């Protein structure tokens, strides 16, 4: 996980990711229908990963109201057995970061387990970090934390790649505070 640059300086790759799902419970058969991820090295975005995922499960109306993804949008998209191995390779030897990581990691672990892939990456949660670093904030949702650093709300929300990009910007700022 730890990388060395050309000058021998220590560094690492973080992959900030977000998922959109058919609902809230893997136990009830809900699945990942979109993955967005941003690879960060130092304080710079170096790569991105994005895919919609076709599933047979219905999308819960509540979930659809949040992310706006419809069954029609998923028609013709790759299935999990094609997307998850690519994402697994993308996150290899990387520190994972997510906002409300327990949700995203639970779904990724479930998807990976269906394909006999492991998920052993160390993961940081920007929601938990935000709560501990900014206890005075009334909320620690993604938009509020973003405004803490950038003084304006993010332009788009609730799609996986855009939320991963927003979380990556927050992670870069939080990480600087952690290292000071």
C-alpha positions in Angstrom: 0.0 0.0 0.0 2.9 2.4 0.8 4.6 3.8 -2.3 7.9 5.5 -2.8 8.4 8.3 -5.3 11.5 8.8 -7.4 13.2 10.6 -4.5 12.4 7.8 -2.0 9.7 9.9 -0.3 6.9 7.9 1.3 3.5 8.2 -0.2 0.4 6.0 -1.0 -2.5 5.8 -3.3 -6.0 6.5 -2.0 -9.1 5.4 -3.9 -12.1 7.5 -2.9 -15.2 5.7 -4.0 -19.0 5.8 -3.8 -21.7 3.4 -4.8 -25.4 3.8 -5.7 -27.6 0.8 -4.9 -31.0 -0.7 -5.5 -31.8 -0.2 -1.8 -30.4 -0.2 1.6 -29.9 -3.9 2.5 -27.7 -6.6 1.1 -29.6 -9.0 3.3 -32.7 -8.2 1.3 -31.0 -8.7 -2.0 -30.1 -5.1 -2.8 -27.2 -4.7 -5.2 -24.7 -2.0 -6.4 -25.9 -0.4 -9.6 -23.2 2.3 -10.0 -19.6 2.7 -8.8 -17.6 5.9 -9.0 -14.0 6.1 -7.8 -11.2 8.6 -7.9 -7.5 7.6 -7.3 -5.5 10.2 -5.4 -1.8 10.3 -4.9 -0.5 13.1 -2.7 -3.0 15.8 -3.2 -3.6 15.1 -6.9 -6.3 13.1 -8.7 -4.5 10.6 -11.0 -7.2 8.3 -12.3 -11.0 7.7 -12.2 -13.2 4.6 -12.5 -16.9 4.7 -13.3 -19.6 2.2 -14.3 -23.3 1.7 -14.2 -24.2 -2.0 -13.5 -27.1 -3.9 -14.9 -29.0 -6.0 -12.3 -32.1 -8.0 -12.2 -33.3 -6.6 -8.9 -35.9 -3.9 -8.9 -34.8 -0.4 -7.7 -36.5 0.7 -4.5 -38.5 3.9 -5.2 -36.8 5.6 -2.2 -33.3 4.8 -3.5 -34.3 5.9 -7.1 -35.6 9.2 -5.7 -32.2 9.8 -4.2 -29.9 8.9 -7.1 -32.3 9.1 -10.1 -31.0 5.9 -11.7 -33.8 3.9 -13.5 -34.0 0.4 -14.8 -34.0 1.9 -18.3 -30.6 3.6 -17.6 -29.2 0.2 -16.7 -30.3 -1.7 -19.8 -27.3 -2.6 -21.9 -24.8 -1.8 -19.1 -22.3 -4.4 -18.0 -23.2 -6.8 -15.2 -21.4 -7.1 -11.9 -19.4 -10.1 -13.0 -17.7 -7.9 -15.6 -17.4 -4.6 -13.5 -16.4 -5.9 -10.1 -13.1 -7.6 -11.2 -12.1 -4.4 -12.9 -12.9 -2.3 -9.8 -11.0 -4.9 -7.7 -7.9 -4.4 -9.8 -8.4 -0.6 -9.7 -8.3 -0.5 -5.9 -5.4 -3.0 -5.4 -2.7 -1.8 -3.0 -4.8 1.3 -2.2 -6.2 2.9 0.9 -9.9 3.2 0.4 -11.9 6.3 1.4 -15.7 6.8 1.4 -18.2 9.0 3.0 -20.3 6.8 5.3 -17.9 4.1 4.5 -19.7 1.3 6.4 -22.5 1.5 3.8 -20.2 1.5 0.8 -17.9 -1.1 2.2 -20.7 -3.4 3.2 -22.1 -3.4 -0.4 -18.7 -3.8 -2.0 -17.8 -6.7 0.3 -21.1 -8.3 -0.7 -20.5 -7.8 -4.4 -16.9 -9.1 -4.2 -17.9 -12.1 -2.1 -20.4 -13.1 -4.8 -17.4 -13.4 -7.2 -15.0 -14.8 -4.6 -12.9 -11.6 -4.5 -11.5 -10.3 -1.3 -11.7 -6.8 0.1 -8.8 -6.4 2.6 -8.0 -2.7 2.0 -7.8 -0.3 4.9 -10.6 2.2 4.7 -11.1 5.7 6.1 -14.5 7.3 6.5 -14.8 11.0 5.8 -18.1 11.1 7.8 -16.4 9.8 11.0 -13.3 12.0 10.4 -15.6 15.0 9.9 -17.5 14.3 13.1 -14.3 14.0 15.1 -12.5 17.0 13.5 -15.5 19.4 13.3 -17.8 18.5 16.2 -19.3 22.0 16.1 -21.0 21.4 12.7 -24.8 20.7 12.9 -24.4 18.1 10.2 -21.6 16.1 8.7 -23.2 15.1 5.4 -21.2 15.4 2.3 -22.5 18.8 1.3 -21.8 20.3 4.7 -18.3 19.1 4.9 -17.6 20.3 1.4 -18.9 23.8 2.3 -16.6 23.7 5.4 -13.6 23.7 3.0 -14.9 25.4 -0.2 -17.5 27.8 1.2 -20.1 26.6 -1.4 -22.1 23.5 -2.0 -21.0 20.9 -4.5 -22.6 21.4 -7.9 -24.0 17.9 -8.3 -24.8 15.2 -5.8 -26.1 11.6 -5.4 -24.4 10.0 -8.4 -21.4 7.8 -7.7 -18.7 9.5 -9.7 -19.7 13.0 -8.7 -19.9 12.1 -5.0 -16.5 10.3 -5.2 -15.0 13.5 -6.7 -16.6 15.6 -4.0 -15.4 13.2 -1.3 -11.9 13.2 -2.8 -11.7 17.0 -2.4 -12.8 16.6 1.2 -10.3 13.7 1.8 -7.4 15.8 0.5 -8.3 18.6 3.0 -8.9 16.2 5.9 -5.7 14.3 5.2 -3.7 17.5 5.3 -5.2 18.2 8.7 -4.4 14.7 9.9 -0.7 15.0 8.8 -0.1 18.4 10.5 
